[in-house]
């Protein structure tokens, strides 16, 4: 017996215990939801700050009043796009035809004979 059948039996028994002998029919249940795995691919622009080294020449004045060339390494932000993939669960509903055995109660008239003891008074 599968998990959903166990669930249905447990719910049916709980319903019968709550309702008592008055309930004529069990409630109608919706079919269980089943999930299936699907892979979805998409890409979206994403901003990331990364630094890379860039060579620059900077001319600065030094207190001695002479010019000197100084090399500096400067961090410059750059962006890149990347494609990502993820798996999501999508609910799928389907109709299933099933067979089941149902007990049906019928009433019929029947004549019976009963012997009883009666006290005799004399």
C-alpha positions as CSV (number, residue, x, y, z in Angstrom):
1,X,0.0,0.0,0.0
2,X,1.4,3.4,-0.9
3,X,1.8,6.4,1.4
4,X,-1.2,8.3,0.0
5,X,-3.4,5.2,0.5
6,X,-2.3,4.9,4.2
7,X,-3.1,8.6,4.6
8,X,-6.5,8.2,3.0
9,X,-7.3,5.2,5.3
10,X,-6.1,7.1,8.4
11,X,-8.2,10.2,7.5
12,X,-11.2,8.0,6.8
13,X,-10.9,6.2,10.2
14,X,-10.5,9.5,12.0
15,X,-13.6,10.9,10.2
16,X,-15.6,7.9,11.1
17,X,-14.6,8.1,14.8
18,X,-15.5,11.8,14.9
19,X,-18.8,11.5,13.0
20,X,-20.1,8.4,14.9
21,X,-22.9,6.2,13.6
22,X,-24.8,9.2,12.2
23,X,-22.6,9.8,9.1
24,X,-23.9,8.2,6.0
25,X,-21.1,8.9,3.6
26,X,-17.4,9.7,4.1
27,X,-16.3,13.2,2.8
28,X,-15.1,13.7,-0.8
29,X,-11.3,14.0,-0.9
30,X,-9.3,15.8,-3.6
31,X,-6.6,13.7,-5.3
32,X,-3.2,14.0,-3.7
33,X,-0.7,16.4,-5.3
34,X,2.3,14.9,-7.0
35,X,5.5,16.7,-7.6
36,X,7.9,16.2,-10.5
37,X,11.4,17.5,-11.0
38,X,12.0,19.9,-13.9
39,X,15.2,21.7,-14.8
40,X,14.8,25.3,-15.7
41,X,17.5,27.4,-17.3
42,X,17.6,31.1,-17.3
43,X,20.2,33.9,-17.2
44,X,19.9,37.3,-15.7
45,X,22.4,40.1,-15.4
46,X,24.1,40.1,-12.0
47,X,26.3,42.9,-10.7
48,X,29.5,41.8,-8.9
49,X,32.4,44.0,-8.0
50,X,35.7,42.4,-8.8
51,X,39.0,44.1,-8.9
52,X,41.7,43.6,-11.4
53,X,45.1,45.1,-11.8
54,X,45.6,47.8,-14.4
55,X,48.9,49.4,-15.3
56,X,48.8,53.2,-15.3
57,X,51.4,55.9,-15.5
58,X,51.0,58.7,-13.1
59,X,53.1,61.8,-13.2
60,X,53.5,63.5,-9.8
61,X,55.5,66.4,-8.5
62,X,57.9,65.7,-5.8
63,X,59.0,68.4,-3.3
64,X,62.4,68.7,-5.0
65,X,60.6,70.2,-7.9
66,X,61.6,67.6,-10.3
67,X,59.3,65.2,-12.1
68,X,59.4,61.6,-11.6
69,X,57.5,58.7,-13.1
70,X,55.8,56.5,-10.5
71,X,53.9,53.3,-11.4
72,X,50.8,52.4,-9.3
73,X,48.6,49.4,-9.3
74,X,44.9,50.5,-9.0
75,X,41.9,48.2,-8.4
76,X,39.2,48.8,-11.0
77,X,35.7,47.1,-10.7
78,X,34.6,44.9,-13.5
79,X,31.4,42.9,-14.2
80,X,30.6,39.6,-15.9
81,X,27.5,37.7,-16.7
82,X,27.1,34.1,-15.7
83,X,24.4,31.5,-16.5
84,X,23.0,29.5,-13.6
85,X,20.8,26.4,-13.5
86,X,18.5,25.1,-10.7
87,X,15.9,22.4,-10.2
88,X,12.4,23.4,-9.0
89,X,9.4,21.2,-8.0
90,X,6.3,21.8,-10.1
91,X,2.9,20.3,-8.9
92,X,1.2,18.1,-11.4
93,X,-2.4,17.0,-11.1
94,X,-3.7,14.0,-13.0
95,X,-6.9,11.9,-13.0
96,X,-6.7,8.3,-12.1
97,X,-9.5,5.7,-12.4
98,X,-9.6,3.2,-9.5
99,X,-11.7,0.2,-8.5
100,X,-12.9,-0.4,-5.0
101,X,-15.2,-2.8,-3.1
102,X,-18.1,-1.2,-1.2
103,X,-20.3,-3.0,1.3
104,X,-24.0,-2.2,0.8
105,X,-26.5,-2.8,3.5
106,X,-30.1,-3.8,2.5
107,X,-33.1,-4.5,4.8
108,X,-35.5,-7.4,4.2
109,X,-38.5,-8.6,6.1
110,X,-38.2,-12.0,7.6
111,X,-40.6,-14.0,9.9
112,X,-39.0,-15.6,12.9
113,X,-40.3,-17.7,15.7
114,X,-39.3,-17.3,19.3
115,X,-40.1,-19.5,22.3
116,X,-40.5,-17.7,25.7
117,X,-41.3,-18.9,29.1
118,X,-44.4,-17.5,30.7
119,X,-45.2,-17.9,34.4
120,X,-48.4,-19.9,35.0
121,X,-50.8,-18.8,37.8
122,X,-53.2,-21.4,39.1
